[in-house]
Amino acid sequence: MVTDYTLITNLVKHLHCIDISQYDVSFLNKSINVRIAETHCNSAKEYEIFIQKNKEEAKILICMLQNSYSDFFRNPITFAVLERIMLPSLILKKKETKHKEIRIWSAASASGQESYSLSILLEELKVTDSYNFNYRIFATDKSEDQIRKAQEGKYSATALNNMNLKRLKQWFTKHGDNYIVKPELKKNIDFSTFDLFSKQLDCPPTSIFGDFDLVICANLLFYYKPKYQKIILEKTTSCLAKGGYIIVGEVERDILIKHHYQELFPQSGIFQKY
Ligand SMILES: C[S@@+](CC[C@H](N)C(=O)[O-])C[C@H]1O[C@@H](n2cnc3c(N)ncnc32)[C@H](O)[C@@H]1O
């Protein structure tokens, strides 16, 4: 069913200054249809009236659209390629050029799982690699709430389903029913809020000059319309160092292929622009 939701998007913008019309059309339609059903409205027209009368409803709809689901080592192929090929070769490159620091931007890091997964891989490589490299991960998200959770680094046992037992014991401390990330894993991560649609800033101010070897911008592009995907891609890749890589989610690979990026390993979601 194709319906014009302009009135609803205008209303949300008016009430909360958030432009939900940036979201991908089918994702937006699906979300609004779920809210129509859950609020027992019989039509889009009825929902328009409902959202006008119930200010909280706009917030619920916004929350639903701002999906912040994440997981440790979310795409196993990406993380396997990172662990076995990409990060060791990046370390070698640093060694050859006598640079010490690997710089990574996790650009939609949600509650931290992505940046902690990267930190685990790099800490483990520090033990096995003779080159004494440093690394810094700039973990950003537009949501203050998500960044607060990421900084806290507290996860339920269910949220850690993808973590093998060895890593769980080495990098987390059990607190009641939850697990807390150990400080060794946090010390090289800078958490801050950053909106990828910012007109003023090109890269997270905490990183000062960008120059990232790797930008991971996973499971975010596909929520937005093509025009906004392009803005995000331009913003993230403009901060890459020469020869740097961009990583996207499994379902977003086609977007990069359309924009003429080349995938380094099949299905890995790891791309370079030539
Ligand atoms: C589905 S989560 C993905 C988390 C993680 N990258 C992963 O792959 O597991 C999407 C995240 O993107 C963030 N986000 C959405 N729009 C954003 C924007 N314009 N700028 C920065 N972050 C944004 C949301 O707050 C949410 O935390």
The ligand as a Tripos MOL2 file, in Angstrom:
@<TRIPOS>MOLECULE
LIG
   27    29     1     0     0
SMALL
NO_CHARGES

@<TRIPOS>ATOM
      1 C1         21.3330   -0.0910   13.7540 C.3       1 LIG1
      2 S1         22.5180    0.8510   14.6380 S.3       1 LIG1
      3 C2         24.0250    0.1690   13.9990 C.3       1 LIG1
      4 C3         25.0800   -0.0300   15.0660 C.3       1 LIG1
      5 C4         26.4000   -0.6330   14.5960 C.3       1 LIG1
      6 N1         27.0550    0.1760   13.6150 N.3       1 LIG1
      7 C5         26.1980   -2.0350   14.0750 C.2       1 LIG1
      8 O1         26.3790   -2.2640   12.8690 O.co2     1 LIG1
      9 O2         25.8780   -2.9220   14.8550 O.co2     1 LIG1
     10 C6         22.3930    2.4250   13.8190 C.3       1 LIG1
     11 C7         22.9500    3.5730   14.6380 C.3       1 LIG1
     12 O3         23.0880    4.7020   13.7860 O.3       1 LIG1
     13 C8         22.8340    5.8610   14.5500 C.3       1 LIG1
     14 N2         22.5120    6.9600   13.6170 N.ar      1 LIG1
     15 C9         21.3870    7.1230   12.8810 C.ar      1 LIG1
     16 N3         21.4550    8.2460   12.1670 N.ar      1 LIG1
     17 C10        22.6530    8.8240   12.4520 C.ar      1 LIG1
     18 C11        23.2940   10.0160   12.0320 C.ar      1 LIG1
     19 N4         22.6960   10.8530   11.1870 N.pl3     1 LIG1
     20 N5         24.5160   10.3020   12.5380 N.ar      1 LIG1
     21 C12        25.1160    9.4550   13.4060 C.ar      1 LIG1
     22 N6         24.5640    8.3250   13.8500 N.ar      1 LIG1
     23 C13        23.3360    8.0000   13.3810 C.ar      1 LIG1
     24 C14        21.6790    5.4550   15.4450 C.3       1 LIG1
     25 O4         21.5980    6.2950   16.5830 O.3       1 LIG1
     26 C15        22.0440    3.9960   15.7880 C.3       1 LIG1
     27 O5         22.7180    3.9190   17.0060 O.3       1 LIG1
@<TRIPOS>BOND
     1     1     2 1
     2     2     3 1
     3     2    10 1
     4     3     4 1
     5     4     5 1
     6     5     6 1
     7     5     7 1
     8     7     8 2
     9     7     9 1
    10    10    11 1
    11    11    12 1
    12    11    26 1
    13    12    13 1
    14    13    14 1
    15    13    24 1
    16    14    15 ar
    17    14    23 ar
    18    15    16 ar
    19    16    17 ar
    20    17    18 ar
    21    17    23 ar
    22    18    19 1
    23    18    20 ar
    24    20    21 ar
    25    21    22 ar
    26    22    23 ar
    27    24    25 1
    28    24    26 1
    29    26    27 1
@<TRIPOS>SUBSTRUCTURE
     1 LIG1         1 GROUP 0 **** ****
